[in-house]
Amino acid sequence: MAIRRGLRNWVLAKDADPSVRLRVLRDLLDRPGDDPDVVRAQKEIGRKGWAARILREQHPPGQWSTSGTSAVELYRPKYVATNWRLLLLSDMGLTKKHPGIAKGMNLLVRRRFLPSGELGRLGSEVCITGNAVRMLLRFGYTKHPHLKPAIDWLVGHQKKDGGWHCFRSATGTLDCWEALAAFAALPPVSRSPEVLRSIERGAKFYLDRLLFREGQTPYAPWFRLHYPVHYYYDILVGLDVLTSLGYGNDPRMRPALARLEKMRNRDGTWNLDAHHPDSEDPNYRVRGPFYPLGLEVPGRPSRWITTTALTVLRRAGR
């Protein structure tokens, strides 16, 4: 994929976060794992930039933001407690080899997972379980004893229409994308026939709705590109998941891809529109206080969003 020189220089600049540079080199420029620039970026993650800043705030027992380590304290307050910090770190290229990751995940798994694959005292929700599976896989816990039960749980809680829902519902919703994202993080060789069938049904659910059509009127937050992702949805989230699963050339992807291309700035970048897009909707309610956790400034060009968008377009042959 050809990236114009100015844009390439911007996403690979010295002041760009090493996690962004790693993604650009690996996913857009096809640099091999032993390439000196790839090795350098990988080593810098956790030593400088966003990941380093997050890790510096970790308490000695392994948690963030709270003095205790109960299941509730690892999840709340949103979006600064341990669960949310680890989600970000899982995006950045760190693994369980880092002692901070090992400590945090040990707490999260010990307090939140049950043998059935469900999650502890806060109840069993697809969004929480899907995010936890995605973290386990990205951090390298591919043989963790709780992984397969959790994946089976996600397969078993898929709705008849092919979607998922975090709350009581007979039908799925585009907002509940975490199970499909968890399956996307699972290496293809590790996907069982049941998972493959679940992916096929889930992809059809999204494609039939063009990734953004649900309800009688368009839902504005789905057209605000955001990061951290947490459990919020937008069209870039959907495009990232579907293209990573190999559906980039499906004709039903074209409207969402076209919308993404229209959101591009004249210099080739994309803006970060929001940290938590639904919070701007007066009808959206969050139980308890929440605290924004942002890495870049909303309303300005974002290296993270731009890298994701370019990766999506590349997978789709655009």
N, C-alpha and C positions, 0 to 999 in steps of 0.2 A: 504494500500500500504506500503510495507516494504521499508524503506530508510536506506541505509547503515549508520552505526553509525557516521563515519567521516563526511559524507555529511550532515547528520541531525544536527550534532553539528555546522557545518559551517553556515547553513542557519538560525539557531536559536541562534547564538553566541550573546554575549552582545553588540558587535559593529555592529551587523546587524540592519538595519533600522527596527523600530517597524512595519511599514507597511508590510515588508517582513515576519517578524515573525507572524503577524496576519494571513497572507495568508497561511503560512505553517501549522500553528496550525489548522486553520479552514478548509482549502481545501485539505490538504494532510494527516493530522493526525486525522481529524474528532472530534476535541475537541468542546464541546458545548459552547454556548455563555456565560454561567456563569462560565466556567472554569477559575481559577485564572490567569493562564498565558494568556488566551485570553483577559480577562478584563484588565490586566496590559498592554498588547500590545496596545489595543484600546485606553486606556487613554494616552499612551505616544505619539500617533500620533498627531502631531500638537504642542507638547511640546518639542520634541527633534527630531533630524534626518532631513530627506529631507523636510517633510511637514513644520516643524518648520522654517527651513531656508527660504523656499519660502514665508511663511506667514510674516516673519520679514521684507521682502522687499516690502510688500503691502503698498500703500499710504493710508492715512486716508479716502479718499472718497471711496476706494475699488478697485482701479485699480493698475496695475503693470507697471513699466518701462516708462510710459509716463506721462506728466503733465496734459494732458487733458483726457476727457472721451467720446469723439465722437466714433461713430461706427468704424471708421478707426483706431483710436488710441487704441481701445480695441483689435484690431486684428493684427495690425502692430506696431513695427517690429516683424517679425517672428524670433525666436520662443520664445520670451521673454515677449510679451505683455499679457494682461489679459486672452484672450481666451486660450492661450497655458498653462499658469500657472494653470488655473482652470482644464484643461484636466488632468494634472498630479495629482492634488489634488483629483480629482474624482476617480482616480485609487487607492488611498492610504487609503480609508476607512473613510474619513471625511464626514460629512453630513451638511445640512443647519442649524443644531443647533449651529455650530461654527460661531461666528460673522463675521469672515473673509470670510467665504464661502458665507454667506447671503449677505454681502456687494457686493462682486464680482459678484455673480449671479444676483443680483438686477440690477447692471449696465449692464451686458451683455444682459439680457433678455429685459430690457427697451430700450436699444439702437439697438438691432439686430433683435428681433422677430417682425413679422407682424402677424395680426390675421389669415391670410391664412396658416400660418405655414412656410412661406418663410422667408428669412433673409434679413435684411435691405439694406443699400446703396451699399454694395459690390456685390449685386446680389444674386440670389437663386441658391445655389450649394448643391448637395447631401452630399458632404464631410462635409461642415460646418453644415448643418442641422442635419445630422446623429450624429456628435460629440456633438452638443448641446442637442439633445434628450438623448443621453447616459449620459451626465453630469446631466441633470435634474433628470433622474431616479436614478442614483447612489447617488446623493446628497439628495434624498428623496422627490423631488418635484413631487410626483406621481399624485397629483390632480391639478397641475398647469394648468391654462386655455389655455396656448399655447401648452401644450403637445400633446393632441389629434389632433389638426389641423396639427401640425408638423409631427406626425406619418402618418396621412392620406396623407400628401404631399409626404412623402417618398414612400408610397405604390403607389401613383398615378404616380410617376416619374420612376417607374421600367420599363426597356426596354422589348420589346417583347421576347427577348432571356432569360429573367430572371435576367440579371445583371443590374448594374447602371453605370452611367458615370457622372463625374462632369462637363463635357463640352459637347458641341453640338455633338451628335453622335447617330446613329440609333441603335448601339449595346452597350452592357455593356463591362466592363473591370474588371479584377481581382484587379486592383489598387483601384477601388472604392468599398470598403468593409464596409464603415461607416453605411450605412442603415441596413445591416444585423447585425452589431454589436449593433446598437441601439435596434433592435428587440430582440437580445439576452439578453439585460439588462432589458427588459420588463418582469415582472413576468408572467409565463405561464398562470395563471388564468386571466390575463388582456389582453391576446392576442385575438383580435377579429377574426372572420372567415377570414376577408380580410387580416389581418396580417399573420395568419397561412398559408394562400395560398401564400402570398408573400414570407414568409420564405421558403416554400417548393420549389418554383420556383427559389429563390436565391441560395438555397443550391445546387440544381441540376446544376445551372450555374457553381458553383465552383467545384463540384464533377466531372462533365463531363470533366473539364479541369485539373483534378487531383491537383488543387490548385496552379499550377505553370506553366501550359502549355498555352501560349498565344503568337501568332506570330510564325515566322519561326525559330527563334533561342532563346535559353534560355536567360532570362533577369537576369543578374548577381546580381543586388541589391536585388532581391527577395530571394536570398540565403545568405544574410548578416543579421543576427539577430540584431535587434536594439531596443533601448528604449531611450527616450520617443517615443511612437508610432506616435503621432501627426496625420498625415493623410498618412503616408508612409505604404507600404505593404511589408511583407515578408512571407515566408511559415509558420512561427510560428504565425503570426497574423491570417492567414487563419485557421490554425489548432485550435487556441484558440477559434475563433468564431464558427467554425463548430462543435467542440466537446462540446462547451457550449450549443449548440442547439440540442445535442443528436445524432449527426451523427458519433460518434467516431468509431462505428463498421461497417460502410459502407466500402465495399472492395475498393472503389475508393479512400479512405483515405490512403491506405497502402503505396503507393510510397512516399507521403509527410512525413508520419510518419517514414518511413525508412530513408529518407534524414535527418530528425531531429535527429534520433538516431545515424547516422554516424557523426554528428557534435558534439557529446558529447565527452568531455575530458576523459582521462583514470581514473581520480578521480571521475567521475560522474557529473561534472559540465559542464555548457555551457558558452562560452565566449559571451561578448557583442562585436559584430563585428563593429558596427557603431552607431552614434547618428542619422545621416541623410543619409541613405544608397544611395539614388538616387543622392545625391550631388557629389558622386564620379564618376558618369557617365558623360562624357564630352558632351553628347547630351541632358542632362537634364538642363532646364533653370528655374530659380526662379526669378520672377519679384521683383525687389528691393533687398536691402541687407537683409541678414538673419544672426542670431546670434545663434550658437549652445547652446542648453540647455540640459546639461547632468548631470546625477546623479552618474554614475559609469564610469570607465575608459575603453574606447574601446581597444580591443585586450587582455583583461584580463577576468578571470572568473567573472560572474555576478550573484549575488544572485537573482536579479529580473528575469533575463532571465531563470536561472536555475529553479526557482519556477514555472514560467509559463510553461516551458517545462515538468517538472514533473507532473504538473496538467493536461496538455494535454494528456500525456501518461497514466495517471491514468484513465481519462475519456474514453480513447480508449481501456482500458483493457490490456495495454502493460506493 
